[in-house]
Amino acid sequence: MTQDLALLGVPGSPYTRKMLALLRYRRIPHRMVWGTHFDPLVGYPPPKVKLLPTFYFPSEEGLEAAVDSTPIIGRLETEYPDRSVIPDDPLLGFLNLLIEDFADEWLTKAMFHYRWHYAEDAAHAAPLLMFGQNPQLSNAKAQQMADAFAQRQISRLHVVGSSDLTAPVIESSFQRLVGIMDRIIERHGFVLGSRPAAADFAIYGQLTQLGVIDPTPARLLERRSPRLRAWLDRVEDLSGHTDAPWLSHSAITAHVGELLGEIGQVYAPFLIANAQAAVRGQPTFETTLDGQRWQQAVFPYQVKCLEILRQERLALAPDVRQALDGVLEGTGCEQLFAQA
């Protein structure tokens, strides 16, 4: 390749932070372009969907724009094989996909909720996000933009499922995750062993906001797990981390069983209820998560997430699928595949 790949993003984007840390760990040459699609990018093609981060891959025709972090990670694995973040063991590889999906699609609900549900957090985050896009804004202009952006995000809380009704579910899940990650890090350092997987970077990306930027969850995380707070600073740049082994099959349940249980308790039933409502053509749905009522608008992208998980499980060799089903049994995650 004649030039490095580039990515466009902002510090307040958990997915930008996820992918930037992943690139650093994998030692992939890259250029970080701080900004958004609101500003014209000279020489960069527009993506089909304007999401952050947007990656620009060098090609014979010039730069190719791509979004959606999970397929981008897969592409990077093909084009840059060293220091992989996807286990070559198919059982661990599937668990990595499941945990990454949980972080990207469920933990982000906590990120959005804490940032915009509480007035203190919204007032704190909005100006930071504006200056993260352009640090040369005047104070008056930044505040004007921050106020408008905050109002828009607060009005969209219902889209991700954040409301007074669902707040106890979201916050209880986040608080449990802090404890779960504290114990995972103490045992092996990372979710699937002594080296980081894509799932680690997905969790890290959301926690760069929840555990660092937004006051309410950051106070909670630091109080309950100084270990996890310190881990966030380390994962920011793991370029010097020495490759280490993945988790052995015999250690899976003891190490990640608790995390799989959290996924099965909240995310799995959410995915199923969301997909069922989409099939029925409903604009909203109501279900029970963690023993409490949950109500939100149907989220089409997360229907696709469930479909991918089911397809990937079916693509496993029969013996691997049987081993996976044994690992998932009793966690609640098995309900994802009851009809697959």
Legacy VTK file of the C-alpha trace (Angstrom):
# vtk DataFile Version 3.0
C-alpha trace
ASCII
DATASET POLYDATA
POINTS 340 float
0.000 0.000 0.000
1.317 3.406 -0.945
-0.352 5.303 1.859
-1.626 4.659 5.348
-5.284 4.110 6.007
-7.048 6.981 7.742
-9.998 7.287 10.074
-12.259 10.238 10.782
-13.698 10.541 14.264
-14.020 12.508 17.489
-12.896 11.819 21.081
-16.506 11.668 22.283
-17.304 8.747 19.968
-16.886 5.394 21.750
-16.495 3.600 18.423
-13.724 5.985 17.361
-11.896 5.257 20.607
-12.495 1.523 20.143
-10.930 1.482 16.698
-8.074 3.874 17.440
-6.942 1.732 20.373
-7.256 -1.391 18.231
-5.078 0.123 15.507
-2.452 1.066 18.080
-2.369 -2.425 19.567
-2.115 -4.019 16.124
0.589 -1.516 15.084
-1.253 -0.728 11.867
0.044 2.506 10.279
-2.762 5.034 10.223
-3.669 8.705 10.216
-6.195 9.983 12.736
-8.333 12.791 11.294
-10.222 14.526 14.097
-13.540 15.875 12.873
-17.035 15.030 11.653
-18.939 14.859 8.387
-20.421 18.285 9.121
-17.157 19.812 7.932
-16.048 19.309 4.308
-13.185 16.814 4.023
-11.082 17.706 1.015
-9.776 14.616 -0.745
-11.875 12.113 1.205
-14.853 10.356 -0.429
-18.152 10.456 1.472
-19.348 7.171 2.990
-22.778 5.785 2.084
-23.836 6.362 5.700
-22.187 9.193 7.617
-21.149 7.431 10.811
-18.089 7.789 13.027
-15.523 6.561 12.774
-15.283 6.473 9.005
-12.299 4.527 7.696
-10.572 5.418 4.432
-8.813 2.423 2.930
-6.192 2.979 0.216
-7.102 1.298 -3.063
-6.044 1.436 -6.689
-8.880 3.867 -7.372
-7.959 6.118 -4.433
-9.509 6.110 -0.993
-12.467 3.875 -0.151
-14.780 4.955 2.700
-16.113 2.319 5.123
-18.135 2.406 8.343
-19.316 -0.136 10.961
-16.545 -1.231 13.273
-17.128 -5.000 13.365
-16.828 -5.687 9.610
-13.926 -3.224 9.478
-12.131 -5.290 12.137
-12.669 -8.358 9.943
-11.224 -6.557 6.932
-8.211 -5.422 8.931
-7.619 -9.036 9.978
-7.338 -9.993 6.305
-5.184 -7.080 5.188
-2.979 -6.906 8.299
-2.543 -10.421 9.748
-0.131 -9.652 12.617
-1.304 -9.284 16.234
-4.820 -10.521 15.551
-7.708 -9.508 17.817
-9.948 -12.375 16.671
-9.078 -15.749 18.193
-8.297 -18.419 15.618
-10.059 -20.939 17.843
-13.657 -20.975 16.465
-15.308 -21.346 19.876
-13.432 -18.366 21.297
-14.006 -16.537 18.019
-17.759 -16.832 18.430
-17.635 -15.723 22.065
-15.599 -12.725 20.941
-18.296 -11.818 18.409
-21.075 -12.197 20.984
-19.316 -10.080 23.625
-18.294 -7.425 21.099
-21.904 -7.209 19.923
-23.096 -6.849 23.515
-20.695 -3.969 24.105
-21.483 -2.213 20.821
-25.246 -2.556 21.045
-26.176 -2.870 24.737
-23.438 -1.117 26.685
-23.847 1.871 24.393
-27.347 2.242 25.850
-25.698 2.948 29.201
-23.327 5.417 27.542
-26.154 7.316 25.865
-28.379 7.094 28.947
-25.906 8.446 31.484
-24.735 11.187 29.132
-28.152 12.626 28.309
-30.564 11.416 31.016
-28.904 13.416 33.794
-28.715 17.213 33.580
-25.230 17.389 35.132
-23.814 14.937 32.610
-25.510 16.564 29.634
-24.240 20.007 30.625
-20.737 18.590 31.053
-20.606 16.545 27.848
-22.182 18.880 25.302
-19.432 21.578 25.268
-16.697 18.917 25.342
-18.195 17.264 22.274
-18.288 20.582 20.412
-14.685 21.440 21.259
-13.719 17.861 20.385
-14.950 18.567 16.880
-13.302 21.976 16.673
-11.210 23.363 19.540
-11.048 26.774 17.844
-14.736 27.536 18.286
-15.487 30.664 20.258
-17.014 30.051 23.671
-20.281 31.616 22.592
-20.516 29.581 19.389
-19.542 26.366 21.177
-22.204 26.902 23.835
-24.836 27.666 21.214
-23.972 24.477 19.335
-23.750 22.495 22.578
-27.213 23.579 23.696
-28.755 22.638 20.353
-26.939 19.300 20.252
-27.885 18.416 23.815
-31.548 19.160 23.139
-31.451 16.922 20.074
-29.766 14.045 21.919
-32.089 14.296 24.918
-35.074 14.178 22.560
-33.647 10.946 21.096
-33.199 9.094 24.394
-36.295 7.009 23.660
-34.690 5.696 20.459
-32.058 3.730 22.398
-34.521 2.814 25.123
-33.507 5.278 27.829
-36.399 6.579 29.916
-37.504 6.846 33.522
-39.054 3.392 33.053
-35.900 1.705 31.745
-33.305 3.606 33.788
-33.161 0.997 36.599
-32.450 -1.795 34.086
-29.728 0.138 32.278
-28.006 1.355 35.432
-28.158 -1.993 37.251
-26.630 -3.720 34.235
-23.821 -1.168 34.010
-23.061 -1.468 37.702
-22.905 -5.261 37.464
-20.627 -5.005 34.440
-18.149 -2.871 36.389
-17.796 -5.651 38.959
-17.639 -8.365 36.300
-14.874 -6.578 34.395
-12.943 -5.954 37.617
-12.835 -9.708 38.253
-12.022 -10.540 34.627
-9.069 -8.154 34.573
-7.745 -9.470 37.877
-7.773 -13.054 36.592
-6.294 -12.781 33.098
-6.103 -9.128 32.058
-8.589 -9.373 29.208
-11.917 -10.947 28.349
-10.601 -13.952 26.429
-7.188 -14.442 27.968
-3.934 -12.606 28.410
-4.189 -10.677 25.136
-6.869 -8.260 23.953
-9.638 -9.357 21.626
-11.983 -7.189 19.585
-14.450 -7.619 22.457
-12.042 -5.875 24.846
-11.748 -2.882 22.555
-15.535 -2.716 22.197
-15.982 -2.640 25.980
-13.109 -0.173 26.291
-14.668 2.183 23.712
-17.910 2.539 25.637
-16.075 2.851 28.954
-13.877 5.696 27.669
-17.066 7.722 27.881
-18.783 6.105 30.873
-15.649 5.805 32.965
-13.763 8.952 32.005
-15.907 11.710 30.479
-19.381 11.538 31.986
-19.409 12.492 35.687
-22.114 10.220 37.103
-20.902 6.857 35.733
-17.235 7.890 36.011
-17.596 8.483 39.743
-19.330 5.147 40.134
-16.722 3.238 38.124
-13.732 4.800 39.881
-15.260 4.208 43.300
-16.161 0.585 42.641
-13.185 -0.459 40.512
-9.939 1.538 40.462
-8.584 -1.509 38.618
-10.982 -1.044 35.705
-10.355 2.699 35.619
-6.610 2.072 35.376
-7.212 -0.591 32.700
-8.841 2.043 30.493
-5.668 4.125 30.494
-3.584 1.078 29.568
-5.856 -0.129 26.763
-5.630 3.293 25.128
-2.226 2.230 23.806
-1.283 -1.450 23.932
1.267 -1.197 21.129
3.905 -2.547 23.503
1.798 -5.445 24.791
3.515 -8.766 24.206
1.427 -11.402 22.496
0.132 -13.907 25.022
-2.136 -16.952 24.932
-5.855 -16.985 24.476
-8.067 -18.584 27.098
-8.119 -22.386 27.258
-11.468 -24.105 26.781
-11.333 -25.460 30.301
-11.156 -21.911 31.704
-14.001 -20.369 29.696
-16.839 -20.837 32.154
-14.854 -19.751 35.196
-13.519 -16.662 33.430
-16.378 -15.355 31.264
-19.396 -17.278 32.555
-20.445 -14.303 34.662
-20.210 -11.960 31.662
-22.190 -14.377 29.507
-24.777 -14.470 32.289
-25.116 -10.683 32.119
-25.565 -10.853 28.353
-28.187 -13.541 28.789
-29.983 -11.572 31.482
-30.478 -8.333 29.558
-29.175 -8.280 25.996
-30.422 -11.659 24.754
-34.081 -11.102 25.733
-33.864 -7.557 24.360
-32.637 -8.809 20.976
-35.383 -11.413 20.787
-38.211 -9.021 21.735
-36.894 -6.388 19.310
-36.765 -8.900 16.448
-40.221 -10.296 17.186
-41.703 -6.806 17.176
-39.960 -6.027 13.876
-41.447 -9.141 12.277
-44.911 -8.035 13.421
-44.325 -4.567 11.991
-44.641 -2.841 15.355
-43.003 0.579 15.807
-42.410 -0.057 19.524
-42.325 -3.035 21.846
-42.528 -3.862 25.521
-40.858 -6.756 27.304
-39.357 -7.742 30.647
-35.614 -7.409 31.217
-33.933 -8.214 34.510
-37.385 -8.705 36.012
-38.499 -5.173 35.105
-40.546 -3.553 32.353
-38.746 -2.370 29.247
-40.246 -0.323 26.455
-38.653 1.286 23.411
-38.854 1.806 19.662
-37.911 -1.105 17.419
-34.277 -0.870 16.352
-33.847 -2.428 12.871
-30.049 -2.652 13.015
-30.238 -4.842 16.103
-32.511 -7.248 14.214
-29.542 -7.662 11.873
-27.249 -8.242 14.870
-29.361 -11.187 15.998
-29.452 -12.607 12.480
-25.662 -12.444 12.209
-25.148 -14.161 15.553
-27.496 -16.961 14.514
-25.842 -17.348 11.118
-22.364 -17.441 12.638
-23.390 -20.123 15.120
-24.893 -22.269 12.354
-21.695 -21.865 10.333
-19.641 -23.508 13.090
-18.597 -27.132 12.703
-21.027 -29.463 14.524
-18.559 -30.311 17.294
-17.734 -26.639 17.890
-21.414 -25.710 17.912
-22.061 -28.454 20.462
-19.227 -27.151 22.648
-20.549 -23.592 22.325
-24.038 -24.661 23.309
-22.564 -26.333 26.372
-20.785 -23.113 27.364
-23.930 -21.025 26.871
-26.291 -23.409 28.652
-27.685 -21.798 31.773
-26.343 -18.314 30.961
-29.511 -17.111 29.257
-27.625 -16.683 25.977
-28.936 -20.025 24.758
-32.340 -18.420 24.158
-30.807 -16.494 21.248
-30.481 -19.741 19.336
-33.538 -21.643 20.518
-35.110 -21.310 17.079
-31.924 -21.125 15.043
LINES 1 341
340 0 1 2 3 4 5 6 7 8 9 10 11 12 13 14 15 16 17 18 19 20 21 22 23 24 25 26 27 28 29 30 31 32 33 34 35 36 37 38 39 40 41 42 43 44 45 46 47 48 49 50 51 52 53 54 55 56 57 58 59 60 61 62 63 64 65 66 67 68 69 70 71 72 73 74 75 76 77 78 79 80 81 82 83 84 85 86 87 88 89 90 91 92 93 94 95 96 97 98 99 100 101 102 103 104 105 106 107 108 109 110 111 112 113 114 115 116 117 118 119 120 121 122 123 124 125 126 127 128 129 130 131 132 133 134 135 136 137 138 139 140 141 142 143 144 145 146 147 148 149 150 151 152 153 154 155 156 157 158 159 160 161 162 163 164 165 166 167 168 169 170 171 172 173 174 175 176 177 178 179 180 181 182 183 184 185 186 187 188 189 190 191 192 193 194 195 196 197 198 199 200 201 202 203 204 205 206 207 208 209 210 211 212 213 214 215 216 217 218 219 220 221 222 223 224 225 226 227 228 229 230 231 232 233 234 235 236 237 238 239 240 241 242 243 244 245 246 247 248 249 250 251 252 253 254 255 256 257 258 259 260 261 262 263 264 265 266 267 268 269 270 271 272 273 274 275 276 277 278 279 280 281 282 283 284 285 286 287 288 289 290 291 292 293 294 295 296 297 298 299 300 301 302 303 304 305 306 307 308 309 310 311 312 313 314 315 316 317 318 319 320 321 322 323 324 325 326 327 328 329 330 331 332 333 334 335 336 337 338 339
